[in-house]
Amino acid sequence: MQKLRVARPTDQLEAIAAMYVEGLNLQVIGYFEGHDGFDGSCTLG
């Protein structure tokens, strides 16, 4: 199984998550908040 991890800073989390879901056909499998001052989403595809 191949894996790819992408981490990028953004102040537009909802728009970026939508781009991964709609543009790359990935599924959001979770969100996190306040991890070392960062919020984010986890996607799978």
TIMILO-55636 format. One record per residue: residue number from 1; residue in one letter; y, z, x of N, C-alpha, C in turn. Coordinates in steps of 0.05 Angstrom, whole numbers, plus 5000, padded with zeros to 4 digits. Atoms other than C-alpha are relative to their C-alpha. Layout:
REM residues N
NUM:A:Y:Z:X:Y:Z:X:Y:Z:X
...
***
This chain:
REM residues 45
1:M:4977:5000:5017:5000:5000:5000:5025:5000:5018
2:Q:4975:5001:4985:5068:4981:5028:5021:5016:4985
3:K:4978:4983:5012:5128:5026:5016:5026:4992:5012
4:L:4973:5005:4991:5202:5015:5021:5018:5022:4989
5:R:4981:4979:5008:5253:5071:5019:5028:4991:5006
6:V:4972:5007:4997:5326:5056:5009:5017:5023:4993
7:A:4980:4979:5006:5381:5108:5013:5027:4989:5007
8:R:4973:5010:4995:5453:5088:5006:5020:5017:4985
9:P:4980:4983:5014:5515:5129:4990:5015:4983:4980
10:T:4984:5014:5020:5554:5110:4928:5014:5021:4982
11:D:4987:4984:5020:5603:5139:4879:4997:4988:4972
12:Q:5006:5014:5025:5575:5094:4824:4970:5000:4995
13:L:5029:4997:5002:5505:5121:4816:4988:4985:4976
14:E:5011:5013:5024:5494:5096:4745:5000:4970:5003
15:A:4999:5029:4996:5516:5025:4762:4979:4991:5020
16:I:5019:5007:4979:5473:5023:4825:4971:5002:4989
17:A:5027:4997:5011:5412:5050:4788:4994:4977:4980
18:A:5004:5022:5018:5422:4997:4734:4994:4974:5015
19:M:5004:5024:4984:5425:4943:4787:4971:4999:5010
20:Y:5028:4999:4991:5357:4965:4815:4981:4995:4977
21:V:5018:5003:5023:5326:4968:4745:5002:4972:4989
22:E:4996:5026:5013:5356:4905:4716:4997:4976:5020
23:G:5000:5022:4981:5363:4863:4779:4974:4997:5015
24:L:5025:5001:4984:5299:4882:4816:4976:5008:4984
25:N:5022:4994:5018:5256:4902:4757:4985:5026:5009
26:L:5012:4974:4993:5244:4973:4783:5003:5019:4977
27:Q:4999:4979:5020:5232:5035:4740:5012:5025:5012
28:V:4990:4974:4991:5273:5098:4747:4979:5021:4993
29:I:5020:4980:5005:5222:5154:4755:5011:5028:5002
30:G:4988:4974:4999:5270:5211:4767:5028:4999:5011
31:Y:4973:4996:4989:5339:5236:4785:5000:5027:5014
32:F:4996:4974:4988:5362:5292:4829:5030:5005:5002
33:E:4972:4992:4998:5428:5331:4833:5003:5022:5020
34:G:4993:4978:4983:5459:5374:4886:4982:5004:5024
35:H:5017:4997:4976:5410:5361:4943:5017:4995:5025
36:D:4982:5001:4977:5452:5376:5005:5026:4985:4992
37:G:4975:5012:5009:5512:5354:4963:4998:4972:4989
38:F:5005:5027:5010:5481:5289:4939:4986:5000:4974
39:D:5015:5006:5024:5458:5263:4872:4987:4973:5004
40:G:5013:5026:4996:5410:5205:4866:4979:4994:4979
41:S:5021:5008:5018:5355:5168:4830:4976:4991:5017
42:C:5024:5010:4987:5284:5151:4849:4989:4978:4983
43:T:5011:5023:5015:5256:5083:4830:4973:4992:5011
44:L:5026:5010:4993:5188:5051:4832:4996:4972:4989
45:G:5005:5027:5011:5167:4979:4826:4980:4985:5016
***
